[in-house]
Amino acid sequence: MTASILRLPCAKSTYSKLAVVLLALAALAGCARDSSDLERYISEVKARPAGPIEPIPEIKPFESFTYPEGALRDPFAPLDFSPAQASSQAGGPRPDPNRPREILEDFPLDTLRMVGILQQHDNLWALIRDPSGTIHRVQTNNYLGQNHGRIIEISERAVVLRELIPDGMGGWIEREASLAARE
């Protein structure tokens, strides 16, 4: 007669699950702390007398202003101002709307760089690099920049131009600007 050992297929997994549960309980039991010092501190803070509360600041009454009839312009009424009328009445410089735009007028002036000059007989050209790296040859009376800037002088150190800037009232203001040569 042979002795047979009774094997239970799930006994091993049951023991391992039980071991995991016992380890978890032991770990949690080790995490328990004495929190009596925390509870004592909380009760001390609650027992302290409350400090004085600052009073709410007094709100000053709003002083209204009544606009007298005819003395001052009503700030909420639309202006009786048409920029088209003002520009047609105003003298002074203004850009030519029929002039064909040049390539360098598509770029802001601060993105353009003067990289050199060329001279042949009495003709002087400036070499200007645009943001894409393309170098353009310009001379006096060419336009560059987005403010209708016309070149008035080219020297070894800079290109000087006169720009036309809107004045906000339908007219235009002239101002000088320059592109300095990089060293």
C-alpha positions as CSV (number, residue, x, y, z in Angstrom):
1,M,0.0,0.0,0.0
2,T,1.3,3.4,-0.9
3,A,0.8,6.4,1.2
4,S,-0.6,9.3,-0.7
5,I,-0.2,12.9,0.3
6,L,-3.2,15.0,0.1
7,R,-2.4,18.1,-1.9
8,L,-4.6,21.1,-1.9
9,P,-4.0,23.2,-5.0
10,C,-5.1,26.5,-3.4
11,A,-3.4,26.1,0.0
12,K,-0.2,27.7,-1.2
13,S,-1.9,30.8,-2.6
14,T,-4.0,31.1,0.5
15,Y,-0.9,31.1,2.7
16,S,0.7,33.7,0.6
17,K,-2.4,36.0,0.7
18,L,-2.6,35.6,4.4
19,A,1.1,36.5,4.7
20,V,0.6,39.6,2.7
21,V,-2.4,40.7,4.8
22,L,-0.4,40.0,8.1
23,L,2.5,42.1,6.7
24,A,0.2,45.0,5.8
25,L,-1.4,44.9,9.3
26,A,2.0,44.9,10.9
27,A,3.2,47.8,8.8
28,L,0.0,49.8,9.6
29,A,0.4,49.0,13.3
30,G,3.9,50.5,13.2
31,C,2.6,53.7,11.6
32,A,0.3,54.5,14.6
33,R,1.8,57.4,16.6
34,D,1.1,59.0,19.8
35,S,-0.6,62.2,18.8
36,S,-1.2,63.5,22.3
37,D,1.3,66.3,21.8
38,L,-0.6,67.5,18.8
39,E,-3.9,67.4,20.6
40,R,-2.4,69.3,23.5
41,Y,-1.1,72.0,21.2
42,I,-4.5,72.4,19.5
43,S,-6.2,72.7,22.9
44,E,-3.6,75.4,23.9
45,V,-4.2,77.4,20.8
46,K,-8.0,77.2,21.2
47,A,-7.7,78.3,24.8
48,R,-5.8,81.5,23.9
49,P,-7.8,84.7,24.1
50,A,-8.8,86.1,20.7
51,G,-7.0,89.2,19.5
52,P,-8.9,92.4,18.7
53,I,-10.4,92.6,15.2
54,E,-9.5,95.7,13.3
55,P,-12.6,97.8,12.4
56,I,-13.8,97.9,8.8
57,P,-12.4,101.0,7.2
58,E,-14.9,103.8,6.7
59,I,-16.1,104.2,3.1
60,K,-16.1,107.7,1.9
61,P,-19.2,108.8,0.1
62,F,-18.8,109.2,-3.7
63,E,-18.9,112.8,-4.8
64,S,-20.8,113.1,-8.1
65,F,-20.0,115.7,-10.7
66,T,-22.7,117.3,-12.8
67,Y,-21.7,118.5,-16.2
68,P,-23.2,122.0,-16.8
69,E,-24.9,122.5,-20.1
70,G,-22.5,123.9,-22.7
71,A,-19.6,124.6,-20.3
72,L,-17.8,121.3,-20.8
73,R,-17.9,118.6,-23.5
74,D,-19.9,115.6,-22.4
75,P,-17.4,112.8,-22.2
76,F,-20.0,110.2,-23.3
77,A,-21.1,112.0,-26.4
78,P,-19.4,111.0,-29.7
79,L,-16.9,113.5,-31.1
80,D,-17.9,115.6,-34.0
81,F,-14.7,114.7,-35.8
82,S,-14.1,112.9,-39.0
83,P,-10.5,112.0,-39.8
84,A,-11.2,112.1,-43.5
85,Q,-12.4,115.7,-43.2
86,A,-9.5,116.7,-41.0
87,S,-6.9,115.2,-43.4
88,S,-8.4,116.9,-46.4
89,Q,-8.4,120.2,-44.5
90,A,-5.1,119.9,-42.9
91,G,-2.0,120.9,-44.8
92,G,1.4,119.4,-44.4
93,P,3.0,116.2,-45.5
94,R,1.1,113.0,-46.3
95,P,2.0,109.8,-48.1
96,D,1.2,109.3,-51.7
97,P,-1.4,106.6,-51.9
98,N,-0.8,106.0,-55.6
99,R,3.0,105.3,-55.2
100,P,3.9,101.7,-55.7
101,R,5.3,100.1,-52.5
102,E,8.9,98.9,-52.4
103,I,10.0,95.5,-51.1
104,L,11.6,96.9,-47.9
105,E,8.4,98.7,-46.9
106,D,7.0,95.3,-45.8
107,F,9.4,95.1,-42.8
108,P,9.5,97.1,-39.6
109,L,12.5,99.4,-39.5
110,D,14.0,97.7,-36.4
111,T,14.2,94.4,-38.3
112,L,16.3,95.8,-41.1
113,R,20.1,96.0,-40.8
114,M,22.6,98.1,-42.8
115,V,25.5,95.8,-43.7
116,G,27.6,98.0,-46.0
117,I,27.7,100.5,-48.8
118,L,28.7,100.5,-52.5
119,Q,30.1,103.4,-54.4
120,Q,30.5,103.7,-58.2
121,H,31.6,107.1,-59.5
122,D,29.1,109.5,-57.8
123,N,26.5,106.9,-57.0
124,L,26.3,105.6,-53.4
125,W,24.2,102.6,-52.5
126,A,23.4,101.1,-49.0
127,L,23.2,97.4,-48.5
128,I,20.3,96.5,-46.3
129,R,19.6,93.0,-44.9
130,D,16.0,92.0,-44.3
131,P,14.9,89.5,-41.6
132,S,15.1,86.6,-44.1
133,G,18.7,87.4,-44.7
134,T,18.3,88.8,-48.3
135,I,20.5,91.8,-49.0
136,H,18.9,94.7,-50.9
137,R,20.7,97.6,-52.6
138,V,19.0,101.0,-51.9
139,Q,19.8,104.6,-52.7
140,T,18.5,108.1,-51.9
141,N,14.8,108.5,-52.4
142,N,14.1,104.7,-52.0
143,Y,11.5,103.8,-49.3
144,L,11.9,101.3,-46.4
145,G,10.2,100.5,-43.2
146,Q,6.4,100.5,-42.5
147,N,6.1,104.2,-41.8
148,H,6.5,105.5,-45.3
149,G,10.3,106.1,-44.7
150,R,12.1,107.8,-47.6
151,I,15.9,107.7,-47.6
152,I,17.3,111.2,-47.5
153,E,21.0,110.5,-46.9
154,I,23.4,107.6,-47.1
155,S,26.8,107.7,-45.4
156,E,29.4,105.2,-44.3
157,R,27.9,105.1,-40.8
158,A,24.2,105.2,-41.4
159,V,21.2,105.5,-43.7
160,V,19.0,108.5,-42.7
161,L,15.4,108.5,-43.6
162,R,12.3,110.7,-43.1
163,E,9.2,108.8,-41.9
164,L,5.6,109.9,-42.0
165,I,3.7,109.0,-38.8
166,P,-0.1,109.5,-38.4
167,D,-0.8,112.2,-35.7
168,G,-4.1,110.6,-34.6
169,M,-6.1,113.5,-35.9
170,G,-6.1,112.7,-39.6
171,G,-2.8,114.4,-40.3
172,W,0.8,113.3,-40.6
173,I,4.0,114.1,-38.7
174,E,7.5,113.9,-40.2
175,R,10.3,112.4,-38.1
176,E,13.8,111.3,-38.9
177,A,15.0,107.8,-38.3
178,S,18.2,106.0,-39.2
179,L,19.8,102.6,-39.7
180,A,23.3,102.5,-38.3
181,A,26.0,100.3,-39.8
182,R,26.9,97.3,-37.7
183,E,30.6,96.9,-36.9
